[in-house]
Amino acid sequence: MIASQYKIILPSDYDMEIINSRVKNNGHKTDGFYGLKFKLYLTIKKRRE
């Protein structure tokens, strides 16, 4: 099993729609990787107070 995890802290006012759009438009590019069983893209949004 190979796993990768990246933690990238963005500015609090960063437009997360940019990230969501990139995942939507580019996530399929790794679908054909040999042995790939599943993949996960996780984003966390901070609650604004």
CHARMM internal coordinates of N, CA and C (Angstrom, degrees):
IC EDIT
DIST 1 N 1 CA 1.4402
DIST 1 CA 1 C 1.5216
ANGL 1 N 1 CA 1 C 109.12
DIST 1 C 2 N 1.2986
ANGL 1 CA 1 C 2 N 115.57
DIHE 1 N 1 CA 1 C 2 N 133.96
DIST 2 N 2 CA 1.4546
ANGL 1 C 2 N 2 CA 121.88
DIHE 1 CA 1 C 2 N 2 CA 175.07
DIST 2 CA 2 C 1.5195
ANGL 2 N 2 CA 2 C 107.39
DIHE 1 C 2 N 2 CA 2 C -116.12
DIST 2 C 3 N 1.3141
ANGL 2 CA 2 C 3 N 116.05
DIHE 2 N 2 CA 2 C 3 N 131.32
DIST 3 N 3 CA 1.4654
ANGL 2 C 3 N 3 CA 120.05
DIHE 2 CA 2 C 3 N 3 CA 179.64
DIST 3 CA 3 C 1.5200
ANGL 3 N 3 CA 3 C 108.87
DIHE 2 C 3 N 3 CA 3 C -133.10
DIST 3 C 4 N 1.3012
ANGL 3 CA 3 C 4 N 115.67
DIHE 3 N 3 CA 3 C 4 N 145.78
DIST 4 N 4 CA 1.4616
ANGL 3 C 4 N 4 CA 121.87
DIHE 3 CA 3 C 4 N 4 CA 176.04
DIST 4 CA 4 C 1.5159
ANGL 4 N 4 CA 4 C 108.89
DIHE 3 C 4 N 4 CA 4 C -131.64
DIST 4 C 5 N 1.3062
ANGL 4 CA 4 C 5 N 114.91
DIHE 4 N 4 CA 4 C 5 N 142.02
DIST 5 N 5 CA 1.4602
ANGL 4 C 5 N 5 CA 119.91
DIHE 4 CA 4 C 5 N 5 CA 176.80
DIST 5 CA 5 C 1.5180
ANGL 5 N 5 CA 5 C 107.47
DIHE 4 C 5 N 5 CA 5 C -142.33
DIST 5 C 6 N 1.3130
ANGL 5 CA 5 C 6 N 115.37
DIHE 5 N 5 CA 5 C 6 N 132.46
DIST 6 N 6 CA 1.4504
ANGL 5 C 6 N 6 CA 120.85
DIHE 5 CA 5 C 6 N 6 CA 179.62
DIST 6 CA 6 C 1.5178
ANGL 6 N 6 CA 6 C 108.86
DIHE 5 C 6 N 6 CA 6 C -127.35
DIST 6 C 7 N 1.3080
ANGL 6 CA 6 C 7 N 116.36
DIHE 6 N 6 CA 6 C 7 N 133.15
DIST 7 N 7 CA 1.4618
ANGL 6 C 7 N 7 CA 120.77
DIHE 6 CA 6 C 7 N 7 CA 175.72
DIST 7 CA 7 C 1.5220
ANGL 7 N 7 CA 7 C 107.17
DIHE 6 C 7 N 7 CA 7 C -112.27
DIST 7 C 8 N 1.3111
ANGL 7 CA 7 C 8 N 115.33
DIHE 7 N 7 CA 7 C 8 N 116.04
DIST 8 N 8 CA 1.4531
ANGL 7 C 8 N 8 CA 121.38
DIHE 7 CA 7 C 8 N 8 CA -179.71
DIST 8 CA 8 C 1.5255
ANGL 8 N 8 CA 8 C 107.56
DIHE 7 C 8 N 8 CA 8 C -122.69
DIST 8 C 9 N 1.3057
ANGL 8 CA 8 C 9 N 116.43
DIHE 8 N 8 CA 8 C 9 N 118.19
DIST 9 N 9 CA 1.4584
ANGL 8 C 9 N 9 CA 120.78
DIHE 8 CA 8 C 9 N 9 CA 179.76
DIST 9 CA 9 C 1.5243
ANGL 9 N 9 CA 9 C 107.91
DIHE 8 C 9 N 9 CA 9 C -95.05
DIST 9 C 10 N 1.3128
ANGL 9 CA 9 C 10 N 115.50
DIHE 9 N 9 CA 9 C 10 N 120.52
DIST 10 N 10 CA 1.4576
ANGL 9 C 10 N 10 CA 122.26
DIHE 9 CA 9 C 10 N 10 CA -178.78
DIST 10 CA 10 C 1.5224
ANGL 10 N 10 CA 10 C 110.18
DIHE 9 C 10 N 10 CA 10 C -103.27
DIST 10 C 11 N 1.3240
ANGL 10 CA 10 C 11 N 117.23
DIHE 10 N 10 CA 10 C 11 N 161.90
DIST 11 N 11 CA 1.4662
ANGL 10 C 11 N 11 CA 119.59
DIHE 10 CA 10 C 11 N 11 CA 176.03
DIST 11 CA 11 C 1.5259
ANGL 11 N 11 CA 11 C 110.75
DIHE 10 C 11 N 11 CA 11 C -58.18
DIST 11 C 12 N 1.3033
ANGL 11 CA 11 C 12 N 116.57
DIHE 11 N 11 CA 11 C 12 N 149.92
DIST 12 N 12 CA 1.4666
ANGL 11 C 12 N 12 CA 120.50
DIHE 11 CA 11 C 12 N 12 CA -175.91
DIST 12 CA 12 C 1.5241
ANGL 12 N 12 CA 12 C 112.99
DIHE 11 C 12 N 12 CA 12 C -63.03
DIST 12 C 13 N 1.3168
ANGL 12 CA 12 C 13 N 117.86
DIHE 12 N 12 CA 12 C 13 N -22.83
DIST 13 N 13 CA 1.4656
ANGL 12 C 13 N 13 CA 120.20
DIHE 12 CA 12 C 13 N 13 CA 179.84
DIST 13 CA 13 C 1.5336
ANGL 13 N 13 CA 13 C 112.78
DIHE 12 C 13 N 13 CA 13 C -99.01
DIST 13 C 14 N 1.3259
ANGL 13 CA 13 C 14 N 117.09
DIHE 13 N 13 CA 13 C 14 N 12.78
DIST 14 N 14 CA 1.4697
ANGL 13 C 14 N 14 CA 120.68
DIHE 13 CA 13 C 14 N 14 CA -179.05
DIST 14 CA 14 C 1.5232
ANGL 14 N 14 CA 14 C 110.17
DIHE 13 C 14 N 14 CA 14 C -67.23
DIST 14 C 15 N 1.3122
ANGL 14 CA 14 C 15 N 116.63
DIHE 14 N 14 CA 14 C 15 N 137.18
DIST 15 N 15 CA 1.4634
ANGL 14 C 15 N 15 CA 122.54
DIHE 14 CA 14 C 15 N 15 CA -179.56
DIST 15 CA 15 C 1.5338
ANGL 15 N 15 CA 15 C 109.37
DIHE 14 C 15 N 15 CA 15 C -76.65
DIST 15 C 16 N 1.3165
ANGL 15 CA 15 C 16 N 116.91
DIHE 15 N 15 CA 15 C 16 N 100.39
DIST 16 N 16 CA 1.4658
ANGL 15 C 16 N 16 CA 121.40
DIHE 15 CA 15 C 16 N 16 CA -177.71
DIST 16 CA 16 C 1.5231
ANGL 16 N 16 CA 16 C 112.79
DIHE 15 C 16 N 16 CA 16 C -65.30
DIST 16 C 17 N 1.3144
ANGL 16 CA 16 C 17 N 117.82
DIHE 16 N 16 CA 16 C 17 N -15.53
DIST 17 N 17 CA 1.4621
ANGL 16 C 17 N 17 CA 120.21
DIHE 16 CA 16 C 17 N 17 CA 176.88
DIST 17 CA 17 C 1.5315
ANGL 17 N 17 CA 17 C 110.60
DIHE 16 C 17 N 17 CA 17 C -63.33
DIST 17 C 18 N 1.3250
ANGL 17 CA 17 C 18 N 117.50
DIHE 17 N 17 CA 17 C 18 N -26.73
DIST 18 N 18 CA 1.4625
ANGL 17 C 18 N 18 CA 121.26
DIHE 17 CA 17 C 18 N 18 CA 175.88
DIST 18 CA 18 C 1.5258
ANGL 18 N 18 CA 18 C 109.57
DIHE 17 C 18 N 18 CA 18 C -62.38
DIST 18 C 19 N 1.3147
ANGL 18 CA 18 C 19 N 116.88
DIHE 18 N 18 CA 18 C 19 N -46.46
DIST 19 N 19 CA 1.4654
ANGL 18 C 19 N 19 CA 121.51
DIHE 18 CA 18 C 19 N 19 CA 179.24
DIST 19 CA 19 C 1.5194
ANGL 19 N 19 CA 19 C 110.26
DIHE 18 C 19 N 19 CA 19 C -65.99
DIST 19 C 20 N 1.3208
ANGL 19 CA 19 C 20 N 117.09
DIHE 19 N 19 CA 19 C 20 N -47.45
DIST 20 N 20 CA 1.4668
ANGL 19 C 20 N 20 CA 120.53
DIHE 19 CA 19 C 20 N 20 CA -179.68
DIST 20 CA 20 C 1.5222
ANGL 20 N 20 CA 20 C 111.22
DIHE 19 C 20 N 20 CA 20 C -58.96
DIST 20 C 21 N 1.3091
ANGL 20 CA 20 C 21 N 117.40
DIHE 20 N 20 CA 20 C 21 N -39.70
DIST 21 N 21 CA 1.4593
ANGL 20 C 21 N 21 CA 121.87
DIHE 20 CA 20 C 21 N 21 CA 179.29
DIST 21 CA 21 C 1.5254
ANGL 21 N 21 CA 21 C 111.18
DIHE 20 C 21 N 21 CA 21 C -66.71
DIST 21 C 22 N 1.3220
ANGL 21 CA 21 C 22 N 117.18
DIHE 21 N 21 CA 21 C 22 N -40.85
DIST 22 N 22 CA 1.4720
ANGL 21 C 22 N 22 CA 120.48
DIHE 21 CA 21 C 22 N 22 CA 179.10
DIST 22 CA 22 C 1.5225
ANGL 22 N 22 CA 22 C 111.23
DIHE 21 C 22 N 22 CA 22 C -64.18
DIST 22 C 23 N 1.3200
ANGL 22 CA 22 C 23 N 117.09
DIHE 22 N 22 CA 22 C 23 N -41.11
DIST 23 N 23 CA 1.4670
ANGL 22 C 23 N 23 CA 120.24
DIHE 22 CA 22 C 23 N 23 CA 177.32
DIST 23 CA 23 C 1.5240
ANGL 23 N 23 CA 23 C 109.62
DIHE 22 C 23 N 23 CA 23 C -63.38
DIST 23 C 24 N 1.3185
ANGL 23 CA 23 C 24 N 116.57
DIHE 23 N 23 CA 23 C 24 N -45.31
DIST 24 N 24 CA 1.4658
ANGL 23 C 24 N 24 CA 121.15
DIHE 23 CA 23 C 24 N 24 CA -179.01
DIST 24 CA 24 C 1.5263
ANGL 24 N 24 CA 24 C 111.32
DIHE 23 C 24 N 24 CA 24 C -62.23
DIST 24 C 25 N 1.3301
ANGL 24 CA 24 C 25 N 117.47
DIHE 24 N 24 CA 24 C 25 N -42.15
DIST 25 N 25 CA 1.4586
ANGL 24 C 25 N 25 CA 121.45
DIHE 24 CA 24 C 25 N 25 CA -174.99
DIST 25 CA 25 C 1.5241
ANGL 25 N 25 CA 25 C 114.39
DIHE 24 C 25 N 25 CA 25 C -84.70
DIST 25 C 26 N 1.3282
ANGL 25 CA 25 C 26 N 118.18
DIHE 25 N 25 CA 25 C 26 N -23.27
DIST 26 N 26 CA 1.4596
ANGL 25 C 26 N 26 CA 120.66
DIHE 25 CA 25 C 26 N 26 CA -174.24
DIST 26 CA 26 C 1.5207
ANGL 26 N 26 CA 26 C 114.82
DIHE 25 C 26 N 26 CA 26 C -119.66
DIST 26 C 27 N 1.3220
ANGL 26 CA 26 C 27 N 117.67
DIHE 26 N 26 CA 26 C 27 N -11.90
DIST 27 N 27 CA 1.4624
ANGL 26 C 27 N 27 CA 120.96
DIHE 26 CA 26 C 27 N 27 CA -175.71
DIST 27 CA 27 C 1.5170
ANGL 27 N 27 CA 27 C 113.89
DIHE 26 C 27 N 27 CA 27 C -58.99
DIST 27 C 28 N 1.3101
ANGL 27 CA 27 C 28 N 117.38
DIHE 27 N 27 CA 27 C 28 N -30.03
DIST 28 N 28 CA 1.4665
ANGL 27 C 28 N 28 CA 122.07
DIHE 27 CA 27 C 28 N 28 CA -177.80
DIST 28 CA 28 C 1.5273
ANGL 28 N 28 CA 28 C 112.68
DIHE 27 C 28 N 28 CA 28 C -70.26
DIST 28 C 29 N 1.3125
ANGL 28 CA 28 C 29 N 118.47
DIHE 28 N 28 CA 28 C 29 N -14.95
DIST 29 N 29 CA 1.4638
ANGL 28 C 29 N 29 CA 121.82
DIHE 28 CA 28 C 29 N 29 CA -174.09
DIST 29 CA 29 C 1.5242
ANGL 29 N 29 CA 29 C 113.28
DIHE 28 C 29 N 29 CA 29 C -65.40
DIST 29 C 30 N 1.3121
ANGL 29 CA 29 C 30 N 118.15
DIHE 29 N 29 CA 29 C 30 N -19.05
DIST 30 N 30 CA 1.4664
ANGL 29 C 30 N 30 CA 120.63
DIHE 29 CA 29 C 30 N 30 CA 178.59
DIST 30 CA 30 C 1.5268
ANGL 30 N 30 CA 30 C 112.19
DIHE 29 C 30 N 30 CA 30 C -102.47
DIST 30 C 31 N 1.3254
ANGL 30 CA 30 C 31 N 117.65
DIHE 30 N 30 CA 30 C 31 N 5.37
DIST 31 N 31 CA 1.4664
ANGL 30 C 31 N 31 CA 120.90
DIHE 30 CA 30 C 31 N 31 CA -176.95
DIST 31 CA 31 C 1.5249
ANGL 31 N 31 CA 31 C 113.22
DIHE 30 C 31 N 31 CA 31 C -58.76
DIST 31 C 32 N 1.3177
ANGL 31 CA 31 C 32 N 118.83
DIHE 31 N 31 CA 31 C 32 N -32.29
DIST 32 N 32 CA 1.4579
ANGL 31 C 32 N 32 CA 121.47
DIHE 31 CA 31 C 32 N 32 CA -176.06
DIST 32 CA 32 C 1.5179
ANGL 32 N 32 CA 32 C 114.98
DIHE 31 C 32 N 32 CA 32 C -90.12
DIST 32 C 33 N 1.3139
ANGL 32 CA 32 C 33 N 118.55
DIHE 32 N 32 CA 32 C 33 N 7.55
DIST 33 N 33 CA 1.4628
ANGL 32 C 33 N 33 CA 120.65
DIHE 32 CA 32 C 33 N 33 CA -179.07
DIST 33 CA 33 C 1.5259
ANGL 33 N 33 CA 33 C 110.32
DIHE 32 C 33 N 33 CA 33 C -63.22
DIST 33 C 34 N 1.3231
ANGL 33 CA 33 C 34 N 115.49
DIHE 33 N 33 CA 33 C 34 N 133.15
DIST 34 N 34 CA 1.4598
ANGL 33 C 34 N 34 CA 121.34
DIHE 33 CA 33 C 34 N 34 CA -178.87
DIST 34 CA 34 C 1.5318
ANGL 34 N 34 CA 34 C 110.33
DIHE 33 C 34 N 34 CA 34 C -57.88
DIST 34 C 35 N 1.3209
ANGL 34 CA 34 C 35 N 115.86
DIHE 34 N 34 CA 34 C 35 N 130.75
DIST 35 N 35 CA 1.4557
ANGL 34 C 35 N 35 CA 121.89
DIHE 34 CA 34 C 35 N 35 CA 175.61
DIST 35 CA 35 C 1.5212
ANGL 35 N 35 CA 35 C 115.10
DIHE 34 C 35 N 35 CA 35 C 79.50
DIST 35 C 36 N 1.3137
ANGL 35 CA 35 C 36 N 117.04
DIHE 35 N 35 CA 35 C 36 N 0.25
DIST 36 N 36 CA 1.4664
ANGL 35 C 36 N 36 CA 119.45
DIHE 35 CA 35 C 36 N 36 CA -179.20
DIST 36 CA 36 C 1.5207
ANGL 36 N 36 CA 36 C 110.04
DIHE 35 C 36 N 36 CA 36 C -68.80
DIST 36 C 37 N 1.3021
ANGL 36 CA 36 C 37 N 116.22
DIHE 36 N 36 CA 36 C 37 N 121.06
DIST 37 N 37 CA 1.4687
ANGL 36 C 37 N 37 CA 121.68
DIHE 36 CA 36 C 37 N 37 CA 179.41
DIST 37 CA 37 C 1.5220
ANGL 37 N 37 CA 37 C 111.10
DIHE 36 C 37 N 37 CA 37 C -99.16
DIST 37 C 38 N 1.3155
ANGL 37 CA 37 C 38 N 117.02
DIHE 37 N 37 CA 37 C 38 N -40.40
DIST 38 N 38 CA 1.4636
ANGL 37 C 38 N 38 CA 120.68
DIHE 37 CA 37 C 38 N 38 CA 177.62
DIST 38 CA 38 C 1.5238
ANGL 38 N 38 CA 38 C 108.60
DIHE 37 C 38 N 38 CA 38 C -160.47
DIST 38 C 39 N 1.2909
ANGL 38 CA 38 C 39 N 115.13
DIHE 38 N 38 CA 38 C 39 N 163.72
DIST 39 N 39 CA 1.4631
ANGL 38 C 39 N 39 CA 121.32
DIHE 38 CA 38 C 39 N 39 CA 174.74
DIST 39 CA 39 C 1.5159
ANGL 39 N 39 CA 39 C 108.20
DIHE 38 C 39 N 39 CA 39 C -145.66
DIST 39 C 40 N 1.3057
ANGL 39 CA 39 C 40 N 114.84
DIHE 39 N 39 CA 39 C 40 N 158.55
DIST 40 N 40 CA 1.4522
ANGL 39 C 40 N 40 CA 120.55
DIHE 39 CA 39 C 40 N 40 CA -175.04
DIST 40 CA 40 C 1.5194
ANGL 40 N 40 CA 40 C 108.74
DIHE 39 C 40 N 40 CA 40 C -143.17
DIST 40 C 41 N 1.2971
ANGL 40 CA 40 C 41 N 115.46
DIHE 40 N 40 CA 40 C 41 N 132.58
DIST 41 N 41 CA 1.4571
ANGL 40 C 41 N 41 CA 121.84
DIHE 40 CA 40 C 41 N 41 CA 171.94
DIST 41 CA 41 C 1.5234
ANGL 41 N 41 CA 41 C 106.24
DIHE 40 C 41 N 41 CA 41 C -115.17
DIST 41 C 42 N 1.3122
ANGL 41 CA 41 C 42 N 116.23
DIHE 41 N 41 CA 41 C 42 N 119.24
DIST 42 N 42 CA 1.4599
ANGL 41 C 42 N 42 CA 121.23
DIHE 41 CA 41 C 42 N 42 CA -176.22
DIST 42 CA 42 C 1.5235
ANGL 42 N 42 CA 42 C 109.41
DIHE 41 C 42 N 42 CA 42 C -118.77
DIST 42 C 43 N 1.3090
ANGL 42 CA 42 C 43 N 115.76
DIHE 42 N 42 CA 42 C 43 N 127.44
DIST 43 N 43 CA 1.4608
ANGL 42 C 43 N 43 CA 120.45
DIHE 42 CA 42 C 43 N 43 CA 173.56
DIST 43 CA 43 C 1.5239
ANGL 43 N 43 CA 43 C 108.11
DIHE 42 C 43 N 43 CA 43 C -123.67
DIST 43 C 44 N 1.3004
ANGL 43 CA 43 C 44 N 114.73
DIHE 43 N 43 CA 43 C 44 N 147.23
DIST 44 N 44 CA 1.4594
ANGL 43 C 44 N 44 CA 120.80
DIHE 43 CA 43 C 44 N 44 CA 179.42
DIST 44 CA 44 C 1.5217
ANGL 44 N 44 CA 44 C 107.79
DIHE 43 C 44 N 44 CA 44 C -125.19
DIST 44 C 45 N 1.3047
ANGL 44 CA 44 C 45 N 115.50
DIHE 44 N 44 CA 44 C 45 N 129.74
DIST 45 N 45 CA 1.4622
ANGL 44 C 45 N 45 CA 120.73
DIHE 44 CA 44 C 45 N 45 CA 177.89
DIST 45 CA 45 C 1.5195
ANGL 45 N 45 CA 45 C 108.89
DIHE 44 C 45 N 45 CA 45 C -105.55
DIST 45 C 46 N 1.3146
ANGL 45 CA 45 C 46 N 115.80
DIHE 45 N 45 CA 45 C 46 N 133.55
DIST 46 N 46 CA 1.4603
ANGL 45 C 46 N 46 CA 119.67
DIHE 45 CA 45 C 46 N 46 CA 174.60
DIST 46 CA 46 C 1.5120
ANGL 46 N 46 CA 46 C 109.23
DIHE 45 C 46 N 46 CA 46 C -76.28
DIST 46 C 47 N 1.3010
ANGL 46 CA 46 C 47 N 115.27
DIHE 46 N 46 CA 46 C 47 N 143.19
DIST 47 N 47 CA 1.4575
ANGL 46 C 47 N 47 CA 120.61
DIHE 46 CA 46 C 47 N 47 CA 176.97
DIST 47 CA 47 C 1.5224
ANGL 47 N 47 CA 47 C 108.57
DIHE 46 C 47 N 47 CA 47 C -77.77
DIST 47 C 48 N 1.2993
ANGL 47 CA 47 C 48 N 115.68
DIHE 47 N 47 CA 47 C 48 N 130.10
DIST 48 N 48 CA 1.4670
ANGL 47 C 48 N 48 CA 119.60
DIHE 47 CA 47 C 48 N 48 CA 177.66
DIST 48 CA 48 C 1.5152
ANGL 48 N 48 CA 48 C 109.48
DIHE 47 C 48 N 48 CA 48 C -85.40
DIST 48 C 49 N 1.3056
ANGL 48 CA 48 C 49 N 115.83
DIHE 48 N 48 CA 48 C 49 N 134.72
DIST 49 N 49 CA 1.4650
ANGL 48 C 49 N 49 CA 120.50
DIHE 48 CA 48 C 49 N 49 CA -177.30
DIST 49 CA 49 C 1.5029
ANGL 49 N 49 CA 49 C 111.40
DIHE 48 C 49 N 49 CA 49 C -100.65
END
COOR INIT
IC SEED 1 N 1 CA 1 C
IC BUILD
